[in-house]
Amino acid sequence: MMKIAIMGAMVEEVEPFLDAGEHEPLLKYFKKHNDVEYAGNLYHEARFKGLDIVLGYSKIGKVNAALTAATMLEKFGCEMLLFTGVAGAVNPDLKIGDLIAATQLCQHDLDITAFGHPHGFVPEGKVYVEPSRELLHMARSVAEEKGIELKGGIIATGDQFIADAERKAWIEKTFEADAIEMEGAAVAVVCDAMQVPFFVLRAISDAADLDATFDFDEFLKHSSQVSSSFVMGMLEKIAATHGQ
């Protein structure tokens, strides 16, 4: 039975998988059967249509994300990882609420340029890590079926919340980035090193058109529901080919 990791950075990003609140359960076939505490974090084991699922959130930042991703792959034996969450736009064409699937991920705050290397690079590493092409193709198919516009692009990760317009412009130019966040590339490096297929989905939470009436908490709740529904669409397709 194939085992799939579903991961977010914040509890709000994974809550819809476990608790639909007053609404009809989003995942009525998604059966949780065990909770495991490990390394200061909580993981939920579940089943869905012949798939074993491990669900968890890492807490914010690259170190936490790498720890959680490695735990899901090594301790729980997950063979695929789907990441869902929110991100900020640096590409002016992205608007609040857009869904973007990472086609490449990089670390914008990784800097050993003093030794002659490009930004985001370390020896024996690479600037960009690419998700599974199969999962990207599957995501485009899910988007088409749901009538959702799914954008693709480069996501840049760093241990900083970037609010400065000049810094955003530098990241966009240096990495040809479309969005920024704080976990994706760390997850990508772990999965790439362990040769585990992965996919990163982000909902754009702030952009150039952000105004004073924007309610981030309400957006996070809504976008998490949209993203979790999208991930479930991918699980349906994975179950159709890998489920038992």
Secondary structure, 3 states (H helix, E strand, C coil): CCEEEEEECCHHHHHHHHCCCCCCCCCCCCEEEEEEEECCEEEEEEEECCEEEEEEECCCCHHHHHHHHHHHHHCCCCCEEEEEEEEEECCCCCCCCCEEEEEEEEECCCCCHHHCCCCCCCCCCCCCECCCHHHHHHHHHHHHHHCCCEEEEEEEECCCCCCCHHHHHHHHHHHCCCEEECCHHHHHHHHHHCCCCEEEEEEEEECCCCCCCCCHHHHHHHHHHHHHHHHHHHHHHHHHHHCC
